[in-house]
Amino acid sequence: MALEIGEHQVEGVTVLALKGRITLGEVTRVREKITQLLARDGTTSCWTWKHVDYIDSTGLGNLVISYTQVQKAAAR
């Protein structure tokens, strides 16, 4: 199942709803989306993982990188 990335607003917070598999072929889309959100909304976002049924080591590594990106943006 290909990764779906939904986006909606809840009380001024952008919520990314991820559904499917986060793998080597899909992880770039997640990082690009997070980079876009940081540029647009700063650190006012959250991610939901309820419907992620698989994540490989590349996906996990990139999530750590994305988390670090958000932490650095919050420190500015």
PyMOL commands that set and color helices and strands:
alter all, ss='L'
color gray80, all
select helices_A, chain A and resi 27-41+57-75
alter helices_A, ss='H'
color red, helices_A
select strands_A, chain A and resi 4-10+13-22+45-55
alter strands_A, ss='S'
color yellow, strands_A
deselect
rebuild
show_as cartoon
